[in-house]
Amino acid sequence: MDIKKKLRKKLGFYYRFIKQYHKNKSVFNQLIDLQRHPLSYYSHLQQQEIAESDVIRAVEDGDIIIVKDLIGQLHLGDKFQALSKQFFDLDFDQLGDIHTLKNVEQIVDDALAVRHSVPSLILQSSIMKRLLEPHVKASYLELMPNLRLHLPYAKVKAHEQYVESRMGRGKLNPHGQHKDSWRYHPKNTINVWVALSEATDKNGLSLLPQSADYMPRFDAKLQEIASGVKTYPSQQYVTDLTCGDALIFKAELVHGSVINMSKRTRVALSMRCTTTEPQFHKRVVYNYIKVENGQFDNLSKGKLTAAGEFEPQSTDSIFEPAEAKNTSIIPVEYDDTQIKLNVNGQLKTFPRKCPHAGTDLLNGELNDKGQLLCPSHRMCIAGKPCD
């Protein structure tokens, strides 16, 4: 690269950095004060409500915390309505039917427009600040939310390559099991995931509790769990959320999309934050700000020096606490095309590969209906009785 090209590249970086700084400061100046609104928290592992003072400790221990009607409790319904009208030209309650009202190209354009918009950043940063402030002196907020329009698979399957080329995997289509650090996010990230429509076992999110210390082998190119590595689908927590409910969980828990086999688009707002200074990956420094005592810090030094120090490990194929529960299938026999299982006393045949993306179903597990769960996106495979 000649000197002129190097200079243009460096000047371009600083120009974008200065623009980002002013945008970040603008967001900070418009944060919504939500501290006066109380919230209730439910622990998945304890199966009961817990005190707000216990939330971050539970999250750090690998729990999944459900906040019922977060949008309603924080009185943000009008804000989400305005966001929907501005960027999708639809009422908020129409987003679940967006795939019937617009084509995939239009949906991608709209989703990209809202992704880094100031109104979206204000909303997400205000929510995260409210959730963190009771626990920490300083809140570290990632200014890169994702409003995820998880389209019915029948609608998106012919367009997956196009969608991923425009905005990456897992935004409009299913995202396989992963940890966020595989996508270069900070090691100490906490996720806040708000359901903006119904999110169920037909279209929601699945997470493996207490799996932060499970270091499964992963495919660095796909940034998802490697083929043949267990995800323990029958032991996963699967969302059962209504519009406005939210989850708080450690981003190092193994998690991924449930393939959308419903007839509606599943809408969610996913956000990231940390309770201490972000522990950046060696390769990427994401756009975080620090809010402390009403003061703004752009964390410019870390962004300019790109001083991340960690890389995620990729070593394991089994998670011992999950193995102890003995939920793996025990085939009667199998070959390259099929698996035979004894299901409630009846011998049934299942395909060896998932019809969605070809995942090996030997690592699947049976659900309580006797269906074989795909370990990648939880597609439910009904077996056929053997002759």
C-alpha positions as CSV (number, residue, x, y, z in Angstrom):
1,M,0.0,0.0,0.0
2,D,1.5,3.4,-1.0
3,I,1.8,6.4,1.3
4,K,-1.3,8.1,-0.1
5,K,-3.5,5.1,0.4
6,K,-2.2,4.6,4.0
7,L,-2.9,8.3,4.7
8,R,-6.5,8.1,3.3
9,K,-7.1,5.0,5.3
10,K,-5.9,6.5,8.5
11,L,-7.8,9.8,7.9
12,G,-10.9,7.8,7.1
13,F,-10.6,5.9,10.4
14,Y,-10.3,9.1,12.4
15,Y,-13.2,10.7,10.5
16,R,-15.5,7.7,11.3
17,F,-14.3,7.7,14.9
18,I,-15.1,11.4,15.4
19,K,-18.6,10.9,13.8
20,Q,-19.1,7.9,16.2
21,Y,-18.0,9.9,19.2
22,H,-20.6,12.7,18.5
23,K,-23.3,10.1,17.8
24,N,-22.5,8.4,21.1
25,K,-22.6,11.7,23.0
26,S,-25.9,12.5,21.4
27,V,-27.4,9.2,22.5
28,F,-26.1,9.8,26.1
29,N,-27.6,13.3,26.2
30,Q,-31.1,11.8,25.3
31,L,-31.1,8.8,27.7
32,I,-34.5,8.2,29.2
33,D,-34.7,8.2,33.0
34,L,-36.3,4.9,33.9
35,Q,-35.0,4.5,37.5
36,R,-38.3,5.3,39.2
37,H,-40.0,2.3,37.6
38,P,-39.8,-1.0,39.6
39,L,-39.2,-4.3,37.9
40,S,-39.8,-7.9,38.9
41,Y,-37.3,-10.7,38.2
42,Y,-37.8,-14.5,37.9
43,S,-34.9,-17.0,38.1
44,H,-35.0,-19.9,35.7
45,L,-32.7,-22.1,37.9
46,Q,-34.5,-21.3,41.2
47,Q,-38.0,-21.3,39.6
48,Q,-39.0,-18.4,41.7
49,E,-38.9,-14.6,41.8
50,I,-35.7,-13.1,43.2
51,A,-34.8,-9.7,44.6
52,E,-33.3,-7.1,42.3
53,S,-30.2,-7.1,44.4
54,D,-29.6,-10.8,43.5
55,V,-30.0,-10.5,39.7
56,I,-26.4,-9.8,38.6
57,R,-25.0,-12.5,41.0
58,A,-27.5,-15.0,39.6
59,V,-26.5,-14.1,36.0
60,E,-22.8,-14.5,36.8
61,D,-23.6,-18.0,38.1
62,G,-25.1,-19.0,34.8
63,D,-28.8,-18.4,35.6
64,I,-31.3,-17.0,33.1
65,I,-33.4,-14.2,34.5
66,I,-36.9,-13.4,33.1
67,V,-38.3,-9.9,33.4
68,K,-42.0,-10.0,32.8
69,D,-43.5,-7.1,30.8
70,L,-40.3,-5.0,30.9
71,I,-41.7,-2.7,28.2
72,G,-45.0,-2.2,30.1
73,Q,-43.3,-1.8,33.5
74,L,-40.9,0.9,32.0
75,H,-43.8,2.6,30.1
76,L,-41.9,2.3,26.7
77,G,-44.8,1.1,24.5
78,D,-45.1,4.5,22.8
79,K,-41.4,4.6,22.1
80,F,-41.5,1.3,20.4
81,Q,-44.6,2.3,18.4
82,A,-42.7,5.4,17.2
83,L,-39.7,3.4,16.3
84,S,-41.7,1.0,14.3
85,K,-43.6,3.7,12.4
86,Q,-40.4,5.7,11.6
87,F,-38.3,2.8,10.3
88,F,-40.8,0.2,9.1
89,D,-43.9,2.4,8.3
90,L,-45.9,-0.1,10.3
91,D,-47.6,-0.1,13.7
92,F,-45.7,-1.9,16.3
93,D,-48.2,-4.8,16.5
94,Q,-47.9,-5.3,12.7
95,L,-44.2,-6.3,12.9
96,G,-45.2,-9.9,13.5
97,D,-46.8,-9.9,10.0
98,I,-44.1,-7.9,8.2
99,H,-43.2,-10.9,6.0
100,T,-46.7,-10.7,4.5
101,L,-46.5,-6.9,4.0
102,K,-43.0,-6.5,2.6
103,N,-40.5,-8.5,0.5
104,V,-37.2,-9.7,2.0
105,E,-35.2,-7.0,0.3
106,Q,-37.4,-4.3,1.9
107,I,-37.2,-5.9,5.3
108,V,-33.4,-6.1,5.1
109,D,-33.2,-2.4,4.2
110,D,-35.5,-1.4,7.0
111,A,-33.7,-3.6,9.5
112,L,-30.3,-2.1,8.5
113,A,-31.7,1.4,8.8
114,V,-33.0,1.0,12.4
115,R,-29.9,-1.0,13.5
116,H,-27.6,2.0,14.2
117,S,-30.2,4.7,14.4
118,V,-30.2,7.2,17.3
119,P,-33.8,6.4,18.4
120,S,-32.9,2.7,18.6
121,L,-29.7,3.4,20.5
122,I,-31.5,5.7,22.9
123,L,-34.1,3.1,23.7
124,Q,-31.6,0.2,24.2
125,S,-29.1,2.2,26.2
126,S,-31.8,3.5,28.5
127,I,-33.1,0.0,29.2
128,M,-29.6,-1.4,29.9
129,K,-28.7,1.6,32.1
130,R,-31.9,0.9,34.1
131,L,-31.0,-2.8,34.5
132,L,-27.4,-2.1,35.5
133,E,-27.6,1.0,37.7
134,P,-28.9,-0.7,40.9
135,H,-25.8,-3.0,40.9
136,V,-22.8,-1.0,39.7
137,K,-21.2,2.4,39.9
138,A,-20.6,2.5,36.2
139,S,-22.6,1.0,33.3
140,Y,-20.8,-0.1,30.1
141,L,-23.2,-0.1,27.2
142,E,-22.7,-1.4,23.7
143,L,-24.1,1.0,21.1
144,M,-24.9,-1.7,18.6
145,P,-28.3,-3.2,19.2
146,N,-30.0,-5.7,16.9
147,L,-33.7,-5.5,16.2
148,R,-34.1,-9.1,15.0
149,L,-36.9,-9.9,12.6
150,H,-36.7,-13.7,12.7
151,L,-38.8,-14.5,9.6
152,P,-40.8,-17.8,9.2
153,Y,-38.4,-20.3,7.7
154,A,-40.8,-21.0,4.9
155,K,-40.4,-17.3,3.9
156,V,-36.6,-16.8,4.4
157,K,-35.2,-20.2,3.3
158,A,-34.8,-19.2,-0.3
159,H,-33.1,-15.9,0.7
160,E,-30.6,-17.0,3.4
161,Q,-27.5,-16.3,1.3
162,Y,-28.8,-12.8,0.4
163,V,-29.7,-12.0,4.0
164,E,-26.4,-13.1,5.4
165,S,-24.5,-11.2,2.7
166,R,-26.3,-8.0,3.7
167,M,-26.5,-8.3,7.5
168,G,-24.9,-11.5,8.8
169,R,-26.4,-14.6,10.2
170,G,-29.1,-14.7,12.9
171,K,-30.7,-11.4,12.2
172,L,-33.6,-12.5,9.9
173,N,-32.7,-16.2,9.8
174,P,-31.7,-18.9,12.4
175,H,-28.4,-18.6,14.2
176,G,-26.8,-21.8,15.3
177,Q,-25.6,-22.5,18.9
178,H,-22.8,-20.2,19.8
179,K,-21.1,-18.0,22.5
180,D,-20.9,-14.3,21.7
181,S,-17.1,-14.3,22.2
182,W,-16.9,-16.4,19.0
183,R,-18.2,-13.3,17.3
184,Y,-15.5,-11.3,19.0
185,H,-17.6,-9.7,21.7
186,P,-16.1,-9.0,25.1
187,K,-15.5,-11.9,27.5
188,N,-17.6,-10.4,30.2
189,T,-20.6,-9.5,28.1
190,I,-24.2,-9.7,29.6
191,N,-27.0,-10.0,27.1
192,V,-30.4,-8.3,27.4
193,W,-33.0,-9.9,25.0
194,V,-36.4,-8.3,24.8
195,A,-39.2,-10.1,23.1
196,L,-41.2,-7.7,20.9
197,S,-43.6,-10.5,19.9
198,E,-44.4,-13.9,21.1
199,A,-41.2,-16.0,21.5
200,T,-41.9,-19.7,22.0
201,D,-40.4,-23.2,21.3
202,K,-41.6,-22.7,17.7
203,N,-39.5,-19.5,17.0
204,G,-37.7,-18.3,20.1
205,L,-34.3,-18.5,21.7
206,S,-32.6,-21.5,23.4
207,L,-29.9,-21.4,26.1
208,L,-27.9,-24.0,28.0
209,P,-27.8,-22.8,31.6
210,Q,-24.5,-22.7,33.5
211,S,-22.5,-23.4,30.3
212,A,-20.2,-20.4,30.5
213,D,-17.3,-22.6,31.5
214,Y,-18.1,-25.2,28.8
215,M,-15.5,-24.4,26.0
216,P,-16.9,-26.4,23.1
217,R,-15.0,-26.6,19.8
218,F,-16.4,-24.1,17.4
219,D,-16.2,-23.4,13.7
220,A,-14.3,-20.1,13.5
221,K,-15.6,-19.3,10.0
222,L,-19.2,-19.9,10.8
223,Q,-18.7,-18.6,14.4
224,E,-21.0,-21.5,15.6
225,I,-20.5,-24.7,17.5
226,A,-18.5,-27.3,15.5
227,S,-20.1,-30.2,13.8
228,G,-20.4,-33.2,16.1
229,V,-20.1,-31.2,19.4
230,K,-23.0,-31.5,21.8
231,T,-25.4,-28.8,22.7
232,Y,-27.8,-30.8,24.9
233,P,-31.1,-29.5,23.4
234,S,-33.4,-31.3,25.8
235,Q,-31.6,-29.5,28.7
236,Q,-31.8,-26.1,27.2
237,Y,-34.0,-23.3,28.5
238,V,-36.4,-22.3,25.6
239,T,-38.2,-19.0,25.7
240,D,-41.9,-18.9,26.6
241,L,-42.3,-15.1,26.4
242,T,-45.0,-12.7,25.4
243,C,-44.5,-9.3,23.9
244,G,-42.5,-7.0,26.3
245,D,-40.9,-9.8,28.3
246,A,-37.1,-9.8,28.6
247,L,-34.2,-12.1,29.4
248,I,-30.9,-11.3,31.1
249,F,-28.1,-13.8,30.7
250,K,-24.4,-14.2,30.4
251,A,-23.3,-14.1,26.8
252,E,-20.9,-17.0,27.3
253,L,-23.8,-19.4,27.8
254,V,-24.2,-21.6,24.7
255,H,-27.3,-20.2,22.9
256,G,-29.0,-19.9,19.5
257,S,-32.1,-19.4,17.5
258,V,-35.0,-21.8,17.4
259,I,-35.8,-22.2,13.7
260,N,-39.0,-20.3,13.1
261,M,-41.6,-22.9,12.2
262,S,-44.5,-20.6,13.1
263,K,-46.5,-18.4,10.8
264,R,-45.4,-15.1,12.3
265,T,-42.2,-13.2,12.3
266,R,-40.6,-13.3,15.8
267,V,-39.4,-9.8,16.7
268,A,-36.8,-9.2,19.4
269,L,-34.3,-6.5,20.5
270,S,-31.0,-7.9,21.6
271,M,-28.5,-5.7,23.5
272,R,-25.2,-6.2,25.2
273,C,-23.5,-4.5,28.2
274,T,-20.9,-5.2,30.9
275,T,-20.8,-4.4,34.6
276,T,-17.0,-3.8,34.5
277,E,-14.8,-2.4,31.8
278,P,-15.2,-4.6,28.6
279,Q,-12.6,-7.3,28.2
280,F,-12.2,-6.9,24.5
281,H,-11.2,-9.7,22.1
282,K,-7.7,-9.5,20.5
283,R,-9.3,-8.8,17.0
284,V,-12.2,-6.5,17.6
285,V,-13.1,-3.5,19.8
286,Y,-16.8,-2.9,19.8
287,N,-18.5,0.5,20.3
288,Y,-19.0,0.8,24.1
289,I,-19.6,3.8,26.2
290,K,-19.3,4.3,30.0
291,V,-22.0,6.0,32.0
292,E,-21.0,6.9,35.6
293,N,-22.6,9.5,37.9
294,G,-24.4,11.1,35.0
295,Q,-21.1,11.5,33.1
296,F,-20.3,10.3,29.6
297,D,-17.1,8.4,28.7
298,N,-16.6,7.3,25.1
299,L,-13.8,4.8,26.1
300,S,-11.8,6.4,23.3
301,K,-8.4,5.2,24.6
302,G,-9.4,1.5,24.3
303,K,-11.0,2.0,20.9
304,L,-7.9,3.8,19.5
305,T,-5.3,1.4,20.9
306,A,-7.4,-1.8,20.3
307,A,-5.8,-3.4,23.3
308,G,-7.9,-6.5,23.6
309,E,-6.2,-9.5,25.2
310,F,-8.3,-12.6,25.1
311,E,-9.3,-15.3,22.6
312,P,-12.0,-17.8,23.4
313,Q,-10.9,-21.4,23.9
314,S,-12.1,-24.2,21.6
315,T,-11.3,-27.5,23.3
316,D,-14.2,-29.5,24.5
317,S,-16.9,-31.8,23.0
318,I,-18.8,-32.6,26.1
319,F,-20.1,-30.7,29.1
320,E,-19.7,-32.9,32.2
321,P,-22.7,-31.5,34.2
322,A,-25.0,-32.1,31.2
323,E,-23.5,-35.5,30.5
324,A,-24.4,-36.5,34.1
325,K,-28.1,-36.2,33.2
326,N,-27.9,-38.9,30.6
327,T,-30.1,-37.3,28.0
328,S,-28.1,-38.4,24.9
329,I,-29.9,-40.8,22.5
330,I,-28.9,-44.4,22.4
331,P,-29.4,-45.6,18.8
332,V,-30.5,-49.2,18.2
333,E,-28.6,-48.9,15.0
334,Y,-27.6,-46.1,12.6
335,D,-25.8,-45.6,9.3
336,D,-25.1,-42.6,7.0
337,T,-28.8,-42.0,6.2
338,Q,-30.9,-43.0,9.2
339,I,-31.0,-43.6,12.9
340,K,-33.2,-46.1,14.6
341,L,-34.4,-45.4,18.2
342,N,-36.6,-47.0,20.7
343,V,-39.2,-44.3,21.6
344,N,-41.5,-45.2,24.4
345,G,-41.3,-48.9,23.5
346,Q,-41.7,-48.4,19.8
347,L,-38.9,-48.6,17.2
348,K,-38.8,-45.5,15.0
349,T,-36.6,-44.4,12.2
350,F,-35.2,-40.8,12.0
351,P,-33.0,-39.2,9.3
352,R,-29.3,-39.0,10.1
353,K,-29.1,-35.4,8.9
354,C,-31.5,-32.5,9.7
355,P,-33.4,-31.5,6.6
356,H,-32.8,-27.8,7.5
357,A,-29.0,-27.5,7.4
358,G,-27.7,-31.0,7.4
359,T,-26.7,-31.2,11.1
360,D,-25.8,-34.7,12.3
361,L,-28.8,-35.8,14.4
362,L,-26.7,-38.3,16.4
363,N,-26.1,-35.4,18.7
364,G,-29.8,-34.6,18.9
365,E,-32.0,-35.5,21.9
366,L,-35.6,-36.6,22.3
367,N,-38.2,-34.2,23.6
368,D,-41.2,-35.2,25.8
369,K,-43.3,-35.8,22.6
370,G,-40.8,-38.4,21.3
371,Q,-39.5,-36.1,18.6
372,L,-35.8,-35.8,17.8
373,L,-34.5,-32.3,18.5
374,C,-31.9,-31.0,16.1
375,P,-28.8,-29.8,18.2
376,S,-28.4,-26.7,16.0
377,H,-31.7,-25.0,15.7
378,R,-34.1,-27.3,17.5
379,M,-36.1,-28.4,14.5
380,C,-38.4,-31.2,15.8
381,I,-38.1,-34.4,13.7
382,A,-41.0,-36.8,13.9
383,G,-39.8,-40.4,13.4
384,K,-41.5,-43.0,11.3
385,P,-42.5,-46.4,12.9
386,C,-40.3,-49.2,11.6
387,D,-42.1,-51.9,9.5
